[in-house]
Amino acid sequence: MANPTKGDSIFAAAGAALTDQFFKNRDQALLDKMRKTRRSTEIKAALAEVAGIHDDHVLQKLVELDVNPETVAAIAIVPLVEVAWADGTLDAKEREAVLAAAAAQGIASGSVEYGLLASWLVQRPEPKLLEAWQHYVRGLCRKMTEPERLGLQRDILQRARAVAASSGGFLGVGKISDSEKDILETIESTFAS
């Protein structure tokens, strides 16, 4: 049997160091992947809570596009405010419907978002708000697949229609005004652009 030489032990030590580094890097990569997956799951949960969006593909796309929950809250709330103000006035039922939708989306009383929303329910926002919303949503839609875009559109329009229907018609049932229909069409067409 040959005696191990100093070169052999250096070679063995280098091999062990290489192996340790390989597995350390691999473990670190796996750990990073696990953290990223957990973070993605947490962000999707926050987005779902804020926006009321439950389509996992839409939520994943929003995460990939680095859209934060605050932006999604604005995306979800601006159409409701615009529909509520469509006829130039905002009645108590419309206000209630918007606040209920906001609460369902995780916008808590006392939060900055709630304060902003409350101010929009006292004084109609400038038309620039809807323009900014449209610009952002159009850009976002260009980065989404057709099913993702349709899912986001469906969720937002569903809530906007509920606000529109909250105070119209005979005894509050079944009537959406022409001005509300116009805003709903504007919102819907924004997703098609």
C-alpha positions as a Markdown table, in Angstrom:
| # | Residue | x | y | z |
|---|---|---|---|---|
| 1 | Met | 0.0 | 0.0 | 0.0 |
| 2 | Ala | 1.2 | 3.4 | -0.8 |
| 3 | Asn | 1.6 | 5.9 | 2.0 |
| 4 | Pro | -0.5 | 9.0 | 1.6 |
| 5 | Thr | 1.6 | 12.0 | 0.8 |
| 6 | Lys | 1.2 | 15.6 | 1.8 |
| 7 | Gly | -0.1 | 16.3 | -1.7 |
| 8 | Asp | -2.8 | 13.7 | -1.3 |
| 9 | Ser | -4.0 | 15.1 | 1.9 |
| 10 | Ile | -4.1 | 18.7 | 0.4 |
| 11 | Phe | -6.0 | 17.2 | -2.5 |
| 12 | Ala | -8.4 | 15.4 | -0.2 |
| 13 | Ala | -8.9 | 18.6 | 1.8 |
| 14 | Ala | -9.5 | 20.6 | -1.3 |
| 15 | Gly | -12.1 | 18.0 | -2.5 |
| 16 | Ala | -13.8 | 18.1 | 0.9 |
| 17 | Ala | -13.9 | 22.0 | 0.8 |
| 18 | Leu | -15.3 | 21.9 | -2.8 |
| 19 | Thr | -17.9 | 19.4 | -1.7 |
| 20 | Asp | -18.8 | 21.5 | 1.3 |
| 21 | Gln | -19.0 | 24.6 | -0.8 |
| 22 | Phe | -21.1 | 22.9 | -3.4 |
| 23 | Phe | -23.7 | 21.7 | -0.9 |
| 24 | Lys | -23.5 | 25.0 | 1.0 |
| 25 | Asn | -24.3 | 26.9 | -2.2 |
| 26 | Arg | -27.0 | 24.3 | -3.1 |
| 27 | Asp | -28.5 | 24.5 | 0.3 |
| 28 | Gln | -28.4 | 28.3 | 0.2 |
| 29 | Ala | -30.1 | 28.2 | -3.3 |
| 30 | Leu | -32.8 | 25.9 | -1.9 |
| 31 | Leu | -33.2 | 28.1 | 1.2 |
| 32 | Asp | -33.5 | 31.2 | -1.0 |
| 33 | Lys | -36.1 | 29.4 | -3.2 |
| 34 | Met | -38.1 | 28.4 | -0.2 |
| 35 | Arg | -38.0 | 32.0 | 1.1 |
| 36 | Lys | -39.0 | 33.4 | -2.2 |
| 37 | Thr | -41.9 | 30.9 | -2.5 |
| 38 | Arg | -43.1 | 31.8 | 1.0 |
| 39 | Arg | -42.8 | 35.5 | 0.3 |
| 40 | Ser | -44.7 | 35.1 | -2.9 |
| 41 | Thr | -47.5 | 33.2 | -1.0 |
| 42 | Glu | -47.6 | 35.9 | 1.6 |
| 43 | Ile | -47.8 | 38.7 | -1.0 |
| 44 | Lys | -50.5 | 36.8 | -3.0 |
| 45 | Ala | -52.5 | 36.4 | 0.3 |
| 46 | Ala | -52.2 | 40.2 | 1.0 |
| 47 | Leu | -53.2 | 41.0 | -2.6 |
| 48 | Ala | -56.2 | 38.7 | -2.4 |
| 49 | Glu | -57.3 | 40.3 | 0.9 |
| 50 | Val | -56.9 | 43.8 | -0.4 |
| 51 | Ala | -58.3 | 43.4 | -3.8 |
| 52 | Gly | -60.8 | 40.6 | -3.4 |
| 53 | Ile | -59.1 | 38.8 | -6.3 |
| 54 | His | -59.1 | 35.0 | -5.9 |
| 55 | Asp | -57.8 | 33.9 | -9.2 |
| 56 | Asp | -54.4 | 32.4 | -8.4 |
| 57 | His | -53.1 | 33.1 | -11.9 |
| 58 | Val | -53.9 | 36.8 | -11.7 |
| 59 | Leu | -52.4 | 37.0 | -8.2 |
| 60 | Gln | -49.2 | 35.3 | -9.4 |
| 61 | Lys | -48.9 | 37.7 | -12.3 |
| 62 | Leu | -49.3 | 40.7 | -10.0 |
| 63 | Val | -46.5 | 39.2 | -7.8 |
| 64 | Glu | -44.3 | 38.7 | -10.8 |
| 65 | Leu | -45.0 | 42.3 | -11.9 |
| 66 | Asp | -44.0 | 43.5 | -8.4 |
| 67 | Val | -47.4 | 45.1 | -7.9 |
| 68 | Asn | -47.9 | 45.8 | -4.2 |
| 69 | Pro | -51.1 | 45.5 | -2.1 |
| 70 | Glu | -51.4 | 49.3 | -1.8 |
| 71 | Thr | -51.5 | 49.7 | -5.6 |
| 72 | Val | -54.0 | 46.8 | -5.9 |
| 73 | Ala | -56.2 | 48.6 | -3.3 |
| 74 | Ala | -56.2 | 51.6 | -5.5 |
| 75 | Ile | -56.9 | 49.5 | -8.6 |
| 76 | Ala | -59.8 | 47.9 | -6.9 |
| 77 | Ile | -61.3 | 51.0 | -5.1 |
| 78 | Val | -61.1 | 53.8 | -7.8 |
| 79 | Pro | -63.7 | 52.2 | -10.0 |
| 80 | Leu | -66.1 | 51.9 | -7.1 |
| 81 | Val | -65.7 | 55.5 | -6.2 |
| 82 | Glu | -66.2 | 56.6 | -9.8 |
| 83 | Val | -69.4 | 54.5 | -10.2 |
| 84 | Ala | -70.7 | 55.9 | -6.9 |
| 85 | Trp | -70.2 | 59.5 | -8.1 |
| 86 | Ala | -71.3 | 58.8 | -11.7 |
| 87 | Asp | -74.6 | 60.8 | -11.4 |
| 88 | Gly | -72.9 | 63.7 | -9.7 |
| 89 | Thr | -74.1 | 62.8 | -6.2 |
| 90 | Leu | -73.2 | 60.1 | -3.7 |
| 91 | Asp | -76.0 | 58.8 | -1.6 |
| 92 | Ala | -75.8 | 56.9 | 1.7 |
| 93 | Lys | -76.4 | 53.5 | 0.1 |
| 94 | Glu | -73.6 | 54.0 | -2.4 |
| 95 | Arg | -71.3 | 55.2 | 0.3 |
| 96 | Glu | -72.2 | 52.1 | 2.4 |
| 97 | Ala | -71.6 | 49.8 | -0.6 |
| 98 | Val | -68.1 | 51.4 | -1.3 |
| 99 | Leu | -67.1 | 51.2 | 2.4 |
| 100 | Ala | -68.3 | 47.6 | 2.6 |
| 101 | Ala | -66.3 | 46.7 | -0.5 |
| 102 | Ala | -63.3 | 48.4 | 1.0 |
| 103 | Ala | -63.7 | 46.6 | 4.3 |
| 104 | Ala | -64.0 | 43.3 | 2.5 |
| 105 | Gln | -60.7 | 44.1 | 0.7 |
| 106 | Gly | -58.9 | 44.7 | 4.0 |
| 107 | Ile | -58.9 | 48.5 | 4.0 |
| 108 | Ala | -59.4 | 49.1 | 7.7 |
| 109 | Ser | -60.9 | 52.1 | 9.4 |
| 110 | Gly | -58.1 | 54.4 | 10.5 |
| 111 | Ser | -55.7 | 53.3 | 7.8 |
| 112 | Val | -54.2 | 55.8 | 5.3 |
| 113 | Glu | -56.1 | 54.0 | 2.5 |
| 114 | Tyr | -59.3 | 54.4 | 4.4 |
| 115 | Gly | -58.7 | 58.1 | 5.1 |
| 116 | Leu | -58.1 | 58.7 | 1.4 |
| 117 | Leu | -61.2 | 56.7 | 0.5 |
| 118 | Ala | -63.3 | 58.6 | 3.0 |
| 119 | Ser | -62.2 | 61.9 | 1.5 |
| 120 | Trp | -63.2 | 60.7 | -1.9 |
| 121 | Leu | -66.6 | 59.8 | -0.6 |
| 122 | Val | -67.0 | 63.4 | 0.8 |
| 123 | Gln | -65.7 | 65.2 | -2.3 |
| 124 | Arg | -65.6 | 63.8 | -5.7 |
| 125 | Pro | -62.1 | 63.1 | -6.9 |
| 126 | Glu | -60.7 | 65.0 | -9.9 |
| 127 | Pro | -61.1 | 63.3 | -13.3 |
| 128 | Lys | -57.3 | 62.8 | -13.3 |
| 129 | Leu | -57.8 | 60.0 | -10.8 |
| 130 | Leu | -59.8 | 57.9 | -13.3 |
| 131 | Glu | -57.3 | 58.8 | -16.0 |
| 132 | Ala | -54.4 | 57.7 | -13.9 |
| 133 | Trp | -56.2 | 54.5 | -13.0 |
| 134 | Gln | -56.9 | 53.8 | -16.7 |
| 135 | His | -53.3 | 54.5 | -17.7 |
| 136 | Tyr | -52.0 | 52.1 | -15.0 |
| 137 | Val | -54.5 | 49.4 | -15.7 |
| 138 | Arg | -53.8 | 49.5 | -19.5 |
| 139 | Gly | -50.1 | 49.1 | -18.8 |
| 140 | Leu | -50.7 | 46.3 | -16.4 |
| 141 | Cys | -53.0 | 44.5 | -18.9 |
| 142 | Arg | -50.3 | 44.6 | -21.5 |
| 143 | Lys | -48.2 | 42.5 | -19.2 |
| 144 | Met | -50.9 | 40.0 | -18.5 |
| 145 | Thr | -52.2 | 37.0 | -20.4 |
| 146 | Glu | -55.8 | 37.1 | -21.7 |
| 147 | Pro | -57.1 | 34.9 | -18.8 |
| 148 | Glu | -55.3 | 36.9 | -16.2 |
| 149 | Arg | -56.6 | 40.2 | -17.7 |
| 150 | Leu | -60.2 | 38.8 | -17.9 |
| 151 | Gly | -60.0 | 37.6 | -14.3 |
| 152 | Leu | -58.9 | 41.0 | -13.0 |
| 153 | Gln | -61.6 | 42.7 | -15.1 |
| 154 | Arg | -64.3 | 40.4 | -13.9 |
| 155 | Asp | -63.4 | 40.9 | -10.2 |
| 156 | Ile | -63.3 | 44.7 | -10.5 |
| 157 | Leu | -66.5 | 45.0 | -12.6 |
| 158 | Gln | -68.4 | 42.7 | -10.3 |
| 159 | Arg | -67.8 | 45.0 | -7.3 |
| 160 | Ala | -68.4 | 48.1 | -9.4 |
| 161 | Arg | -71.8 | 46.8 | -10.6 |
| 162 | Ala | -72.7 | 46.1 | -7.0 |
| 163 | Val | -72.1 | 49.7 | -6.1 |
| 164 | Ala | -74.1 | 50.9 | -9.1 |
| 165 | Ala | -77.0 | 48.7 | -8.2 |
| 166 | Ser | -76.9 | 49.7 | -4.5 |
| 167 | Ser | -79.3 | 52.6 | -4.8 |
| 168 | Gly | -81.0 | 52.6 | -8.1 |
| 169 | Gly | -84.4 | 51.5 | -9.3 |
| 170 | Phe | -87.7 | 50.9 | -7.5 |
| 171 | Leu | -86.9 | 50.4 | -3.8 |
| 172 | Gly | -83.3 | 50.0 | -4.7 |
| 173 | Val | -83.8 | 47.0 | -6.9 |
| 174 | Gly | -82.6 | 46.5 | -10.5 |
| 175 | Lys | -81.8 | 49.9 | -11.9 |
| 176 | Ile | -78.4 | 51.2 | -12.9 |
| 177 | Ser | -78.5 | 54.8 | -14.2 |
| 178 | Asp | -77.3 | 55.8 | -17.6 |
| 179 | Ser | -74.4 | 57.7 | -16.1 |
| 180 | Glu | -73.4 | 54.6 | -14.0 |
| 181 | Lys | -73.6 | 52.5 | -17.2 |
| 182 | Asp | -71.3 | 54.9 | -18.9 |
| 183 | Ile | -68.7 | 54.6 | -16.1 |
| 184 | Leu | -69.0 | 50.8 | -16.1 |
| 185 | Glu | -68.5 | 50.8 | -19.9 |
| 186 | Thr | -65.4 | 53.0 | -19.4 |
| 187 | Ile | -64.0 | 50.7 | -16.8 |
| 188 | Glu | -64.7 | 47.6 | -18.9 |
| 189 | Ser | -63.1 | 49.2 | -22.0 |
| 190 | Thr | -60.0 | 50.1 | -20.1 |
| 191 | Phe | -59.2 | 46.4 | -19.8 |
| 192 | Ala | -59.7 | 45.8 | -23.5 |
| 193 | Ser | -57.2 | 48.6 | -24.5 |
